[in-house]
Amino acid sequence: MSGPTPNDKLPLTGWHRLVRWGGAVILATCAVMVVLGLTVLADWLHGPAYLRYWSWCFLLTLLAMAAAGADMLLIRRASRHARRQAFRNQFTRPLS
């Protein structure tokens, strides 16, 4: 039995690509915010500014988690569709 071929990959829709890219950008933004907040901006973040900054970082993290959940649902939907299509193709072929 051989491994998966390039044609065995699930097709990505435009919406799926948007969710993946958006999640990646949001996650990168969170990473940059953490690094900046702990190094460069550490001296300036006090009081309400500290709370606002880290609240935004937390909200962006939640948004990245939501994008990951949406990505997981889209993968599950594409997998289900591919499985059903393979089942239909298997049983609708003429017998030879």
SETOR-721025 format. One record per residue (C-alpha): x, y, z negated. Coordinates in pm, 1 decimal, padded with zeros to 6 digits. Example, Ala and Ser with C-alpha at 12.3 -4.5 7.8 and 13.67 -1.06 7.14 Angstrom:
2
{{01230.0 -00450.0 -00780.0}}
{{01367.0 -00106.0 -00714.0}}
REM end
This chain:
96
{{00000.0 00000.0 00000.0}}
{{00145.4 00335.2 00100.3}}
{{00125.8 00669.5 -00075.8}}
{{-00096.2 00960.5 00017.0}}
{{-00048.8 01119.7 00356.0}}
{{-00075.5 01494.8 00422.3}}
{{-00428.4 01439.4 00554.9}}
{{-00534.7 01293.7 00219.0}}
{{-00523.1 01634.8 00053.2}}
{{-00847.1 01802.2 -00043.1}}
{{-00932.2 02099.5 00178.1}}
{{-00908.8 02437.4 00006.8}}
{{-01182.7 02685.9 00081.5}}
{{-01135.5 03061.4 00091.1}}
{{-01303.0 03090.8 -00248.0}}
{{-01066.9 02828.5 -00390.8}}
{{-00762.1 03015.8 -00263.3}}
{{-00896.5 03340.8 -00408.4}}
{{-00947.4 03182.0 -00751.1}}
{{-00597.3 03032.0 -00746.9}}
{{-00424.2 03352.3 -00638.1}}
{{-00630.0 03564.5 -00874.9}}
{{-00551.0 03332.6 -01164.9}}
{{-00182.1 03336.1 -01079.8}}
{{-00173.8 03716.4 -01065.8}}
{{-00360.9 03747.9 -01395.7}}
{{-00133.1 03493.2 -01561.7}}
{{00178.0 03673.6 -01434.0}}
{{00037.4 04002.3 -01563.7}}
{{-00013.1 03844.8 -01907.2}}
{{00343.5 03715.6 -01909.3}}
{{00482.3 04058.3 -01818.0}}
{{00265.1 04221.8 -02084.7}}
{{00393.5 03982.9 -02351.6}}
{{00755.6 04041.7 -02257.6}}
{{00712.4 04420.9 -02241.2}}
{{00508.8 04431.3 -02561.2}}
{{00770.4 04239.5 -02755.3}}
{{01074.8 04424.0 -02616.4}}
{{01048.7 04759.6 -02439.3}}
{{00718.1 04884.9 -02582.2}}
{{00762.2 04744.8 -02934.4}}
{{00873.9 05082.1 -03074.9}}
{{00577.6 05271.5 -02925.2}}
{{00300.9 05027.3 -03008.8}}
{{00163.6 05126.5 -03348.6}}
{{-00187.2 05164.2 -03484.8}}
{{-00466.9 05187.0 -03227.8}}
{{-00227.2 05160.2 -02933.1}}
{{-00101.6 04827.5 -03068.2}}
{{-00454.4 04696.4 -03101.8}}
{{-00558.2 04817.0 -02753.4}}
{{-00250.0 04674.2 -02584.4}}
{{-00274.1 04328.1 -02736.3}}
{{-00652.2 04321.5 -02692.6}}
{{-00603.9 04376.0 -02319.5}}
{{-00342.8 04103.3 -02312.7}}
{{-00581.7 03868.4 -02493.3}}
{{-00869.3 03953.6 -02256.8}}
{{-00649.8 03892.3 -01953.8}}
{{-00549.4 03557.5 -02104.0}}
{{-00917.6 03466.1 -02142.3}}
{{-00976.8 03571.6 -01782.1}}
{{-00688.3 03349.0 -01667.7}}
{{-00842.9 03060.1 -01860.8}}
{{-01177.0 03124.9 -01690.2}}
{{-01002.7 03121.0 -01350.8}}
{{-00840.1 02787.8 -01441.2}}
{{-01181.0 02648.3 -01537.3}}
{{-01331.2 02770.1 -01209.4}}
{{-01040.6 02613.0 -01021.9}}
{{-01102.7 02284.5 -01201.7}}
{{-01471.6 02293.1 -01107.2}}
{{-01389.2 02369.0 -00743.3}}
{{-01142.6 02077.5 -00732.8}}
{{-01404.0 01847.8 -00884.3}}
{{-01661.4 01960.1 -00626.5}}
{{-01420.5 01910.0 -00334.4}}
{{-01321.6 01567.6 -00466.9}}
{{-01685.3 01461.7 -00499.4}}
{{-01757.2 01584.1 -00147.4}}
{{-01453.9 01398.1 -00005.2}}
{{-01553.2 01079.1 -00188.6}}
{{-01908.3 01095.7 -00053.6}}
{{-01782.4 01165.3 00297.1}}
{{-01545.1 00867.4 00279.9}}
{{-01831.1 00647.7 00158.9}}
{{-02054.1 00764.2 00445.0}}
{{-01777.2 00708.6 00699.6}}
{{-01711.1 00359.4 00566.5}}
{{-02071.2 00245.0 00592.5}}
{{-02187.4 00426.0 00905.6}}
{{-01923.5 00283.3 01136.9}}
{{-02052.9 00026.1 01386.3}}
{{-01943.9 -00328.2 01314.6}}
{{-01700.1 -00470.1 01565.2}}
REM end
